Every structure is written in C-alpha cells, then in structure tokens.
C-alpha cells in the first residue's frame, strides 16, 4: 500500500491537465464497473434480510434488526474506509471494504445452514462493510472533477449501481431455488450472490484503479504555491465550510433514516398480505432502481440549478412517498411500486445534493476522513430507522410508519433554507 502511494504521488508531481482528465475518466469507468457488482451485492441482501431474521427468530418485532446490524457495521466500516482512503488512497479503502463485506455475506449463508443466530448477527454486522463501501465509492468520482462537474460525477457512479441494484432483487427467486437445491435455506440464497458480487467489486478496484485519483489530487493541491494557498485561505470563510459540511451531512442523514425505515418493513408488510418472494423482489428492485437510475439527470440538475432546490425537492418527494405508502392497499402492487419508487427518488435527490455540498466544503487534506465520518452518521441514522421500524410496525402499523417518515422528511426544507440564508460562500457555489 505504501509503495503504491509513493508511486502515485511521484506521478502527481508532474501530472498535466490533460492527464488529469484522462485519469478522471478512467476512474469513473473503473468505479462504475465495480459498482455494478457492488449494487447487486447490496440489493440482494437488503431484499431478504428482514425475512431471514423473521424466519430464524419467529417474530416480527425484531425483523428490523438485520438492517440495524448491517447499518451499524456500515458505520464502523465507513469510519475505517474513510481513514484508509485518506492515508493510502481510494483503491486501498474501497478494496478492503468490499472484500470484508463479501465475507460477511457468506457468513450469513453459513449461519442459515447452521441455524446460528449469533453467527447471523455477527455476519450481518460485517456485511455492512460492503454497504458502506458501496456508498463511499461515490466520492471517488469527485476527486479529480471540476467544481461544476461534481454532482454529475457522483451521478455517473450511482447510475452504474443501477444495473446491479435492479438485477439483484430480481434474482431473489432464482438464488432461493439454487440455495434450496443445495440444501440451504431459500432466504439465504441471495446472500450467496451478495458475497460473490462484493468480492468481485473489490478485485476490480484493486486491479484497475491505478493511479489512485485521491492521491493524485492530494499532490496536485500540495503543489499549489504557498502564496496562492494563503490567499485562498484569506478569502475563504472557515465557518462557511463547517456550515456546508453540517448541511450536507444533515440532508443525507435525514433522507437515509426515512428511506431505510420504510424500505425495511415493506417486504414484511407485503408478506403479511400474501405477496411472494418474486413480487417482493420486484417492488424492492424498482425501489432500488429509483434510488440510482435517475442519478445522471439528478447530477446535472444539482450542478445547473443548485443544491438547495434539489434538497427541497427531496423533502417533498419523500413526503409523497410516505403518504402513498401509508394509504396504499396492502395487496396493491401498483401503489406499493409508486410509493417505493418515490421513496428511492427522494433519497437520490438528497444523497447527490448532500454529497456535493460536502465535497464543495472540503479539500483533499481532510476530505476522505470527513466523508468517512459523515457516512458513519448516515449509517447510524439508517440503523436507527431499521431498528425502530420493526417496533413501530409491531405495535402500530406500516401505515403509521410511512406517514411519520413522510412528515419527518419535511425537516429538510427549513434546515437547508435557514443555512442557505446565512452563507454567502455557499450561494456562490450554487446553493
């Protein structure tokens, strides 16, 4: 790892603008390919995690626990991946994260074979590393992107995830049949796909992400003359940068909490109303497709019309998703698909605009570490949403959960509008 870093930093000393653009395009391609597999690994596990726990524990009250466990694991992994990336570059951080996540998914399969709840919980925790890495990969595309290309770069990475994210849930039935054919619980089958996909994603990053874009931008920024650097510091308002980080984090945390809470309990809600695994896989597949497929358009909108309008759009879209889910008949695939599509779209708006705000407000000396810290909070928010969702549904209903999530998402609007009015620097950046 250290030799790779030294080699890349030497390259960064003499890198031209043309070469930087070439590395930027290569980075988008390599990370995009890895995200096809990463998306499949993420989506397949999410689809049946709650159902597997429900089957092994025999109760609905803790069916949100799998989402809580792998999002807590995701929080720990986000912290570690962020620091590995800051010190050794994106290649090292992303590779390790994906490989560990793959091992966790395979551990879930073994726990189903042995009927071990302890192993299931531990493996779901480790599986969270794949979830965290899948999300942190979006930052890699921004390292060498121009300021007015950052949201678009994030979008390209996320839209690449769409293929795997849509295919994964729709292979739930196939992987369940495969698992049954080898005497493994059908609900463990999708985790076989998850483990394999995460490991392949890690190998792609390890073998192809050279030179490392984050190490390149570190060296390029370090080569700025001291005079220019000091002048830029004088013009920059540090409080505005801190405020930008806080806004971006708040947007992503809130959208993650609402999305995870409603999404986690949708498979359980559908199962109670007689839907099979294939139907559940279709709804979740459409939802996850809606999380990523609109990304290319979303990124352009964030870059062109600004961060704040897209954050407001996120809050309104999530509200609509919650209201429709709360009022949809349990046996209606049509309304559930609409609700979960809007849920994914609202999350997409919030994630891309929030991520771009954070990138705008950091530089390479602290960027990867700060991004990792923020993703820790995002994961913890998801864990809270996943854990509470099962309890809320067990003691009230899926409708109450969805309605509450929709109302909570409206907090995005006053948060971003308030901070927008107090930050001249962020207005100049498109906020």
N, C-alpha and C positions, 0 to 999 in steps of 0.2 A: 504493500500500500504506500509506504513512504517513498520507494523508488518511483512509483507511478506519479506521485505528487511532484517530486523533484523534476522528473522528465517533462511533465506538463507545464510546470512553472517556467522552465527554461524556454519552452516553446512560446509561452506568453510574453516573454521579453521582447520578441521580435515579430509578433503577430501583426499582420496588416488588417485594414478594414475589410478588404475582400476576403481574406482568410477567415476572419471572424464571422462573416456572413455564411461562409461555407460550413463552418463548424456549427453555427446556429441551425442551419437547415438539416445537417446530419443529426444533430441532437433531437430535433423534432421527429425525424424519421425513426431513429432507434428507439426512443422512448415511446413513440406511438405504437410501434410493433410490439414492444413489451407489454403495453397497456391492453392490447387485445387479449393477451393471456391473463394479465392481472385482473381485467374486468370479469372474465369468465370465472376466475377463482373467487373473486369477491361475491359475485351474484349467486353462484350455485350454493354457497354456504349459507348466505342470508335467507334464501328461499325456504330452507327446511330446518334451520337451526332451532327455531321455536317449536316446531312439530316434533323433532327428535327429543328435545328435552321433555316435552309434554308426554311423549310415549314412555320414556325411561323413568320419569318421576310420577306419572299417573295423576297429575293435577294441572289445571290451567293457571293457578295463581302464580306459578314461577316460570311460566312459559316465556316471559320476557327476559329471564336470566341469561340465556345464551347471548343475546345482543348486548347485555350489560357486561358479560365476561369478555367477549372479544373486543368490545369498545374500551374497556379498562386496559386490556392487553394492548390495544391500539394506542392508548395514551402513553403507556410505558415505552412502546416501540417508537412512537413519534419523537419522544424526548431523545432516545438513543440515536435514531436515524438522523435527526437534526444535528446532533453533535458530531457524529461520524462524518456527515456531509460537510460540516463547517471545517473540520480538521483535515479530512482526506479527500473530499470531493463527493459529488453526487454518485459516481459509479460505485464507490465502496458502500455508502449508506444504503442505496437502493438495492444493491445485490444482496447484502446481508439481510435486509428486511424481508425481501421476497422469499429467500431460502428458508428463513425461520418460520414465516407464515405457512409455507408449504409443509414443513414438518409438523406444524400444529394441526393442519387439516388432516394429514394422515393419522395423527394421534387420535382424532375424533373417530375415525373409522375403526381403529383398534379398540377404542372404548366401547363402541357399539357391539363389536364381536365378543368382548369380554364382559359386557354389561356393567362396566365400572363407571359409576357417577364421578368418582374422584378424578379418574383419568379424563373423563369427558370435560369436566370443568377446567382442569389444567390445560388440556389441549385447546379448548376454545379461547383461553387466555393467550396462548402462544399464537394461535391462528390470527389473533388481532394484529400481529406484526405485518401480515400480508395486507390487511385492511389499511393500516397506517401508511405503508409504503405505496400502495396503490394511489392513495390520496396525495402523498408528498411528491410523487412523480410529476405532478402538475407544475411544481416550482422549477423543475429542471429546464423547461422550455423558455422560462423568462430570463435566465441568466445572461444571455447574450442578445436579448430582444431590446429594440429601441423602446423608449417610454410609450410612444403611441402605438406599439405593437404588442404590449404585454398581455392585455386581455385576449387578444387574438391568439397569441402563443399558448396561453392556458387552454383556450378553447380547442385548439388543434390536438393537444394532448388528451383532453377529456373526450372529444368526439371519437378518438381512436379506441377509447374504452367501450364505446357503444356496441361494437361488434361482439366482443366477449360478454359484455353485460347483458345483451339481449339473448345470445345463444345459450349462455349458462343456465338460466332458469328453465328454458325450453328443453334442456336435456335432462331435467329432473326425472321425468318418467323413464327415459332410456337408461339413465345411470341407476335408477332404482331397480329396474329389471335386471341390469347387469349385476348389481350387488346381490340380489336375490338368487341369481344363477350360481353365485359362488358362496352361498350360504351366509351372506351378510345382510343385516337389516336394510330394507329398501331405502329408508331415510338416510342411511349413511352413504349411499351411493354418490350423491352429489359432492360429498367431501373428497371422494377419490379424484373427481375432476378438479376440485379446488386445489388439492395438494400438487397434482401434476402441473396445473396451469401456473401456479405461483413459482414453482421451481424452474419451469421453462422461462418465465418472465425474468427471473433473477439471472439465469445464464445468458440471456440476450443482452442484458445491461452489462454484465461482467465482460463479455467477449467483444461487444461492439461500441460501447460508449467511451471511445478514445479519440482525441484527447477529452479530458473532462471539462465541460463548459464552466463549471463553477470555479475551478482552479484557474482557468483562463481569465475569467472576469476579475478574479482577485488580483492577478498580476497586472492586468490592464489598468485597474483602478489604483494599484500601488505605484504604477509608473507615472501617474499624474504629478506634475511638478508641485513642490511644496507651496509655491506662491499661489498657483491656481487652486490648490486644495484649500488653503487658508481662506482665500477669497470666497470660495463656495460655502465654507463653514460660516463666514461672517454673514452672508446673505441668508443662510438657512436658519429658520426658527426651530430649535430642537423641540420645543413644546408642541409644535405642529406635527412633527414626525411622531412623537409619542401619542398624540391625539389620533393621528392616522392609523397607527398600529391598533389602538384601542377600538376605533370604529370598525376596522376590517375584522378584528377578532370577534367583536360583538355580533356583527352581521352573520358570520359563519357559525358561531356557537348557537345562536338562536335558530337559524334555519336547520342546523343539524339536529337539534333537540326535537323540534316539531316533526321533522321528516322521519327520524328513527322511531319515535313513539307511535306514530300512526302506521308506518310501514310494518313494524314488528308484529303488531297484532292483527294485521289484515289476513295473513294465512290462517290463523286460529279462528278468526271471525268467519272466514269462508268455509272452513272445515265444519264448523258448527251448523252451517246452512246447507250442507250436503255437497259441497264442491270437492272434486277430486284433485290429485296432485297435478295433473296436466293443466287443469283450469287455474289452479293457484299459481303454477309456474308461468302461465300466460299473463296473468294480471301483474305479477311481480316483474316479469320480463319487460312488459310495456312500461311499467313504472321506472325501472332502471334505465330503459332506453330513453325515457323522457328526462331522466337526470343528466344524460350525456349527449344524446343526439342533437339537441338544439344548440350545443355549445358553440359551433362555428358562427352561427348568427348572433348568439349572445355576446361573444367576444367582440365582434365588430360593433355591436350596439354600445357596449361598455366603452370602447375606445372612441366612438364617434359622438355619442350623445351624453356621455358622462357616467360616473359611478353612482351618484345619488339617485337619478331617475330609475336606474335598474334595481337598486336596493328597494325603492318604493314599490316597484313592480313585483319584486319578490314577496313582499309582505301581503300585497293584495292577492296574488296568485295562491299563496299558501292559505289565506283566509277562505277563498273559494273552494279549495281542495277539502278543507276541514268541514265546511258547510255541506258540501255534496256527499262526502263520506258519511257524515252524521245522519243524513236524511235518505241515503240510498237503501232500497230494499236489500236484505241480505242475500237473496237469491238472484239479484240482478247483476250479471256480468257487465252489462253496458255501463251502468252508473259507477260501479267499482273501478272499471278501467278509466273512466273520465276522471274520477276523484284521484286515483293514484297517478295518472298522467300529470294532472295539475300539481300534485304534491312533488313529483320529480322536477317539473319545470320551475316551480318556485324555488326549490333547492338549488337548481342550476343557476338561476339569476343571482341568488345570494352568494353562492360559492365563488363564482367568477368575479363578481364585483368586489366582494370582500377580499379575495386573494389579491386582486390587482391593487386595491388600496394599501394592503400590507407591503407589497413589492415596491410601490411608489414611495413608501415611508421608510425604507431601509437601504443600506448599502452592503457590499459584499463582506465587510469586516464583521458584521453581526447577522447578516440576512438568514443564512441557513439555520443558525441556532434559534433566532427569533421565530422563524417559521415552524421549527420543531416544537417550540414552547406553545405556540398558538394551537398547533394541531393536537397537543396534549389536552388543552382546554376543550377543543372541539370534540375529541374522543370522550372526555369525561361527560360532556353535555349529552352525547349520544348514549353513553352508559346510563345516565340518569333517566333519559327518555325511555330506553329499553326496559330498565328495571321497574320504573313506575307504571309503564303502560299495562303490564300484565296485572298488576294490583288494581289499577283503575278499572280495567275491564271486568276483573273478577268480582269487584264489589259495586260496580255500576253497570256500564255498558260500553261497547265500542263507539256508539253514537256520542256519549259524553266525552270520551277521549278525543274523538275527532273534532268536536265542537270546541273544546278547550284549546286544542292545538291551533285551530284556526284563529281564535281570538288572541292567543299569545303571540302569533306571528305579526300582529299589528304593531307590536312594540318596535319593530324595525323602523317604522316611519318616523316617530318622534326622536328616536336615537340619532338617526343619520341626519335629519333636518336640523336638530339642535347643534350638533357638532359642525355641520356644514357652515352655519352662520358665524361660527367663531374661528374659522380657519381660512385665512386669505390664501395661504400657501396651497391648500388642497383645492381651492377654487381654480387656481392656476393649473392644477394637474387634471382638471376635468371633473372635479367633484361638484 
